[in-house]
Amino acid sequence: MTTPMDAGKWPPSYPPRTPPPPKRPVEPPRPDPKGTAGDAVATRARLRARIANRRAGNWTYDTAPWASSSSPSKAGDDVLARLRAWGYHLSDDHPVVALTARMVRAAVADGGRRASVHLADEEEGRQVVVLVLSHRPDPTAGDAEPDDGGLLQELAVLGAGSCGTETDRDGGGRRRWALVAL
């Protein structure tokens, strides 16, 4: 019960209005370091630390008919320029140029909208990985999947220490990669 004497102490907005607490973003579940999820998290952390110390580069090329004739040679030149910027002393006819151009030609033949080239150097030794992606929405549509066995043999002849190919069934297209010694 308030008396007329108490009425003067309290402002008319009593009880005081406080702003609502700030909304926090939803946090993903924290990893369980002791369970099986912890093993996967630890593996990803080790891989991330290993990749974080590498130099890398990437480029995207148009695969339209008017641009597809120049894209492979431009890709080889871009990779060579990046490797030279990293301090590798390579000649203009180094196998990495021919390997990159050949993989980009194969990506253009897939019929995707674009092709991307990714380059990373290895910590141990003088090696680089060249990865070429053909961004085709559905690589299994239409004709049967092209055989890359001949391409892999060509890459080995051109100087790839190791090479491979895989198709992403989720719509990412086809990946071709080669490990090249410098």
Secondary structure per residue as TSV (DSSP state, phi and psi in degrees):
chain	resnum	aa	ss	phi	psi
A	1	M	-	360.0	128.3
A	2	T	-	-98.0	143.5
A	3	T	-	-101.8	162.1
A	4	P	H	-59.5	-24.9
A	5	M	H	-72.2	-37.6
A	6	D	H	-73.4	-24.9
A	7	A	H	-61.7	-28.1
A	8	G	T	-77.2	-18.8
A	9	K	T	-77.3	-31.9
A	10	W	S	-102.1	133.1
A	11	P	-	-70.7	164.0
A	12	P	T	-65.9	-14.0
A	13	S	T	-94.7	21.3
A	14	Y	-	-76.4	139.2
A	15	P	S	-69.6	151.3
A	16	P	-	-62.6	145.3
A	17	R	-	-90.5	127.5
A	18	T	-	-111.5	144.1
A	19	P	-	-67.5	150.9
A	20	P	-	-65.8	153.0
A	21	P	-	-65.0	150.2
A	22	P	-	-65.0	143.2
A	23	K	-	-79.1	132.3
A	24	R	-	-99.0	145.3
A	25	P	-	-66.8	153.1
A	26	V	-	-68.7	129.6
A	27	E	-	-93.7	140.4
A	28	P	-	-69.1	158.0
A	29	P	-	-61.5	140.8
A	30	R	-	-72.8	144.8
A	31	P	-	-67.6	146.9
A	32	D	-	-95.7	103.2
A	33	P	T	-68.5	-16.3
A	34	K	T	-98.6	-17.6
A	35	G	S	-93.6	-170.7
A	36	T	H	-68.0	-31.8
A	37	A	H	-64.4	-32.9
A	38	G	H	-64.0	-36.1
A	39	D	H	-63.4	-43.0
A	40	A	H	-65.7	-40.3
A	41	V	H	-64.9	-42.1
A	42	A	H	-64.5	-39.9
A	43	T	H	-64.3	-45.0
A	44	R	H	-62.5	-38.3
A	45	A	H	-65.5	-40.7
A	46	R	H	-64.8	-43.2
A	47	L	H	-64.2	-41.9
A	48	R	H	-62.3	-40.4
A	49	A	H	-66.8	-35.5
A	50	R	H	-71.8	-37.8
A	51	I	H	-78.0	-30.5
A	52	A	H	-61.4	-26.7
A	53	N	T	-92.0	6.7
A	54	R	S	-96.0	154.2
A	55	R	-	-89.3	146.1
A	56	A	E	-146.7	158.7
A	57	G	E	-150.3	154.2
A	58	N	E	-150.1	150.6
A	59	W	E	-140.7	153.6
A	60	T	E	-122.1	137.4
A	61	Y	E	-126.5	143.0
A	62	D	E	-77.5	140.8
A	63	T	-	-109.8	17.3
A	64	A	S	-62.7	153.2
A	65	P	T	-55.4	-36.0
A	66	W	T	-72.6	-21.2
A	67	A	T	-108.5	-14.7
A	68	S	T	-69.5	-20.3
A	69	S	T	-75.6	-28.7
A	70	S	T	-96.7	-16.8
A	71	S	H	-60.6	-45.5
A	72	P	H	-61.5	-45.2
A	73	S	H	-69.0	-36.5
A	74	K	H	-64.4	-39.5
A	75	A	H	-62.2	-45.5
A	76	G	H	-60.9	-41.3
A	77	D	H	-66.4	-39.1
A	78	D	H	-64.9	-42.2
A	79	V	H	-64.2	-43.9
A	80	L	H	-62.7	-41.7
A	81	A	H	-63.7	-40.5
A	82	R	H	-66.6	-41.8
A	83	L	H	-64.1	-38.2
A	84	R	H	-66.4	-37.3
A	85	A	H	-65.0	-29.1
A	86	W	T	-79.0	-5.2
A	87	G	T	103.7	3.7
A	88	Y	-	-81.8	132.2
A	89	H	-	-97.2	97.3
A	90	L	-	-119.5	146.6
A	91	S	-	-80.0	165.8
A	92	D	T	-66.1	-22.8
A	93	D	T	-104.7	29.1
A	94	H	-	-65.2	145.2
A	95	P	H	-57.0	-25.7
A	96	V	H	-62.8	-29.7
A	97	V	H	-68.8	-47.9
A	98	A	H	-67.3	-38.6
A	99	L	H	-62.5	-46.3
A	100	T	H	-62.8	-45.8
A	101	A	H	-62.1	-39.8
A	102	R	H	-67.0	-41.1
A	103	M	H	-68.2	-35.1
A	104	V	H	-68.9	-38.3
A	105	R	H	-60.4	-40.6
A	106	A	H	-66.0	-37.4
A	107	A	H	-67.9	-37.9
A	108	V	H	-64.5	-38.4
A	109	A	H	-66.8	-20.9
A	110	D	T	-67.0	-23.2
A	111	G	T	86.1	22.6
A	112	G	-	-79.4	175.9
A	113	R	S	-74.7	-32.0
A	114	R	E	-154.4	167.6
A	115	A	E	-128.6	140.7
A	116	S	E	-123.7	144.1
A	117	V	E	-115.8	130.5
A	118	H	E	-123.3	135.9
A	119	L	E	-129.4	135.4
A	120	A	E	-146.1	141.0
A	121	D	E	-96.5	150.9
A	122	E	-	-86.5	145.1
A	123	E	S	-67.5	-49.3
A	124	E	S	-86.6	122.9
A	125	G	S	81.6	175.7
A	126	R	S	-102.3	78.2
A	127	Q	E	-134.8	150.8
A	128	V	E	-129.8	152.8
A	129	V	E	-109.0	127.4
A	130	V	E	-111.7	122.5
A	131	L	E	-119.7	129.1
A	132	V	E	-120.8	127.6
A	133	L	E	-112.2	132.0
A	134	S	E	-101.9	115.5
A	135	H	-	-85.9	81.1
A	136	R	-	-108.6	127.7
A	137	P	S	-57.6	-44.3
A	138	D	-	-135.1	95.2
A	139	P	T	-68.4	-13.1
A	140	T	T	-98.8	-2.7
A	141	A	S	-72.9	150.2
A	142	G	S	77.0	-128.1
A	143	D	S	-64.7	166.7
A	144	A	-	-65.8	157.8
A	145	E	-	-61.0	129.1
A	146	P	-	-65.1	147.5
A	147	D	-	-83.7	123.3
A	148	D	-	-95.4	7.7
A	149	G	H	-59.3	-42.8
A	150	G	H	-65.5	-38.8
A	151	L	H	-63.3	-44.1
A	152	L	H	-63.5	-37.2
A	153	Q	H	-65.2	-40.8
A	154	E	H	-61.6	-43.3
A	155	L	H	-63.6	-38.2
A	156	A	H	-65.1	-40.0
A	157	V	H	-67.0	-36.3
A	158	L	H	-71.1	-15.4
A	159	G	T	124.1	12.5
A	160	A	E	-73.8	129.7
A	161	G	E	-71.9	-33.5
A	162	S	E	-154.3	144.3
A	163	C	E	-153.0	162.9
A	164	G	E	-168.9	173.3
A	165	T	E	-148.0	149.5
A	166	E	E	-153.6	153.5
A	167	T	E	-111.2	132.9
A	168	D	E	-91.5	111.5
A	169	R	T	-73.8	-10.2
A	170	D	T	-88.7	10.4
A	171	G	T	102.1	8.8
A	172	G	T	-85.2	-14.9
A	173	G	E	99.4	-151.3
A	174	R	E	-116.4	139.7
A	175	R	E	-109.4	133.1
A	176	R	E	-126.6	135.9
A	177	W	E	-139.9	155.1
A	178	A	E	-146.0	139.5
A	179	L	E	-101.7	122.5
A	180	V	E	-121.4	132.3
A	181	A	E	-82.2	139.8
A	182	L	-	-105.5	360.0
